[in-house]
Amino acid sequence: MSPRRAYGRAGLPLRRRLAIAAGSGFAVLSLAAILAALWGLWVFNGPGPAATDGRQTTVVLRKGAGLSEIAGALEQGGAIRSASVFAAAAQISGAARQLKPGEYAFSSRASIGQVLEKVRRGLIVRHRVTIPEGITSEMAVEILMANPVLQGSAPVPAEGAVLPETYDVVRGEDRADVLKRMIDARDALLSDLWAKRRKDLPITTVDEAVILASIVEKETAVPAERPHIASVFVNRLRQGMRLESDPTIIYGLTRGKPLGRGLRQSELDQPNAWNTYQINGLPPTAIANPGRAALAAVLDPAVSNDLYFVADGAGGHVFAATYEQHLRNVARWRRIEQDRKAGEPAVGGQRAPAP
C-alpha cells in the first residue's frame, strides 16, 4: 500500500499550506515596508515643526559634527521631527558627507527635505557688521568687540587702515579675521585708485593719500563735495599753505572722540603733531578711516583754484579762491549762525585764517 500524502487540518497538503503561509508573511512584510516607505516620504516631504516664534527656527551645527550629531541637533532644535528619517535621507541621497556646519535659520514648518538641502548647500545665516565712514580704528575695533556673533579679540590697527563698509560675517567667526578682511579690502581699493591717480598731485605715497583722505572725510558729510574739498587741500599743499583743518586739532586733543563743543582759540594756538594750524603739510597719521569716496576724491580731486571753504547754512560749504571772498562768506555764515542762535562751528575747516 503506497504511503499517504500529508494533509493539514483543512485538508490541504502541508507543503501547500507552508507556501501560503510564507506568501502571506511576505505580503505582510511587503505591506509593512511600503507603509514605512510611505511614512518616511510623508515625513521627508511633509510640513515640519512650527517655529516657536511663528517665523523661523535657528540651529547651530558644530564644526566637525557627524551625521548623527547633526540630525540630533536639528531634531532637538525643533527644525525637524525625526532625526532618523533625516539621517536615512542623507545616506540615501548621498548628502551625508556634504553637510556643512554653521548657523541655520529654517522657515516655520520646513520639511526635512528642505532642511537637508539647505544644510547640504551650506546656506548659513549671514550677519552684518557696519563700519561707518570717518570713525577711528579704535572705534572700529569696539564695533567688532561688541558684536555678539563673533569671537576672539582684534588688535587696533593703524589709523586709516580699515575700509569703512558693511561686511558679511558668520557666527563664530574670529574678530581678527574679520578685521583682516577690512584691511585687505582697503589695500585692494587703494591699490586700484593709486594706479589711476592724477600724476600732478602733491602726494608722493599711499600713506599721504590716506592721511589727506581722512581729513576730507571729516570735513564734509556731503558726498558730492568731497572732490571739491580735496581740491582745496591739494591747492594749499601745492602753494605751501597750511591746511588749517579743525578735525585735525580735535584728533590731536581727543584721538577722534567728539569734542562736544566748539574749538577754543587756545586749542587752535596749542601746538601738537596734528594741529594743521601750527604745522606745515600733513599730520603724521590719518585722523580717521576714510571711505571709498574720500579716497577717490583725494586721488582725483576736482579742478579748482579755491583755497578756502566755509559752511553755507544748508549742510554744505561755499568755496572761495581769494581771502577777501572767503571773509565775505565767513561773515554771511556768522549772520546765519547768529540768527539760529545755534552752536555749529563757525567755519567748516577754515576759520578765516590769515592769508
Secondary structure, 3 states (H helix, E strand, C coil): CCCCCCECCCCCEHHHHHHHHHHHHHHHHHHHHHHHHHHHHHHHHCCCCCCCCCCEEEEEECCCCCHHHHHHHHHHCCCCCCHHHHHHHHHHHCCCCCCCCEEEEEECCCCHHHHHHHHHHCCCCCEEEECCCCCCHHHHHHHHHHCCCCECCCCCCCCCCCCCCEEEECCCCEHHHHHHHHHHHHHHHHHHHHHCCCCCCCCCCHHHHHHHHHHHHHHCCCHHHHHHHHHHHHHHHHHCCCCCCHHHHHHHHHCCCCCCCCCCHHHHHCCCCCCCCCCCCCCCCCCCCCCHHHHHHHHCCCCCCCCEEEECCCCCEEEECCHHHHHHHHHHHHHHHHHHCCCCCCCCCCCCCCC
